[in-house]
Amino acid sequence: MERTTTAAAVAALLAAAALGLAPHQAQAAPAPATAVTSNVSDVSDASSELRFHDIPGSGGITLKGNVFTPAGAVQGRKYPLIVLPTSWGLPQIEYIAQAKKLADSGYVVVSYTSRGFWLSGGEIEVAGPPDVADVSAVIDWALAHTPADADRIGLGGVSYGAGISLLASAHDPRIKAVVAMSGWADLVASIYSGRTQHLQAAGLLGVAGNLTGRPGPELQSILSDFLGSRLDREQQMIDWGKKRSAAFEVDRINANAPAIMMGNAWGDTIFPPNQYADFFEKLTGPKRLEFRPGDHATAELTGLLGLPNDTWTSAHRWFDRYLKGERNGVDTEAPVQLKSRSTGGYEGYPDWKSVGAAGTERIALSDSEHVFANADSGANGGIVLLSNLLDQFVKTPPVASIPLLPRSFAAVWQSPRYDRERRVRGDVRLHTTVTPTKGDGTFVAYLYDVGPLGIGKLVSNAPYTFHGKTPGQAFGVDLELFSTAYDVPAGHRLALVVDTVDPLYIEHNPSGAQLTFSSPRTDPSYVSVPLREQ
């Protein structure tokens, strides 16, 4: 009954927030910085207490926040603190269900609307220095106004909140534990992988930012340059992204040594899993990495409504171990936990390098293939958020009829039929030689599981863009497809498909461009498929 009530309350709050704030209200001037604490309303029950506050952020702005404190908090006693910055475009009520659960178990929990969104002050900084400074300001406020323990501070969040949390752990040594769910460690590798703009991802973030917040002139300029393919501004855009990426602060993070747990979905179309895995391998402190089926933030979604959720269960265990000191076993388990897209079972590994290390199958791409650009063959990575959500819940990833793909626009290579199951785990890699007829171009590689009727289910994909090449001159390409865990049934085969247009990405093929994929005898082309032991 309590779970149903919580979910209904959160749904009602989300609906009220969405319908009750018109765009001009979201742009309201922030409260004066002198308004340190302004209780808007109190909501309490027998287990914990919730209060809404105005919290001073960095630079004199006001952040809209809320605080859960344990019921019956003893005067003079300190409790571990967890700070939760909100996701992109969501208000402070995002974490109410989970914050209540954490408070019921003995935490002070402070959630706040990230700057530039809804009624928080400032402009959207995309996890820039002001956002990082806001985290420290919120911690300062919590230590002064709640029974929070300065020696037991945790930080966490979903998506935008995850990215901010990782960056803040590099700059505030008071942070002892971090849980980063469906976030990014490398912003450039997330939405500009393969030197290709992830169109739907960037477009969705841009639209949501304009609807729910106030993008500053820098963000507007960067997004315009990014979507407008301003190559003359490419390095500035990359530098801007690096400043907002924890992967480029890893030495400072390791020096502070917070315990970091990261979770993501295999099919995250905004922040693909590869960049989290690469960052995980560079961390030297306590760490945990969890990958599950789904798309961006869908693996954590039910938990935000107060329903049972594996990711949030792990988050609670992580905080309990590193903020409360509980010996719950989370630190003795295999630090890499993967849930297969096919079976739904969990697998443990000692590190990311061990994923797929049991064996590698190399599929030769021996036949030369020639494709015309500027046409979508029908092979594509799906629709942002939707396609991999279907894969998560009904195991229906994007599909294509491999025999019907037009060979003028799609290059296709297939393996023999397998007499036993192939359990693909980790990073599939493509090595090939490309000869373009134009100096610029884009292609997208897809790996499909092809059944007896020729219907291919998408296993993984990745885009690749080149600029300034000599027309007619071959060059080598090494492309890492997005990480996955997928079981290919016996009797099926794997197919690699390459075409030049995908709605997920911006393509750079001039009109009339053609691409030839060849396999020179001195440098054969192939797809390397990492496998779990059979």
Disulfide bonds with the S-S distance in Angstrom:
none
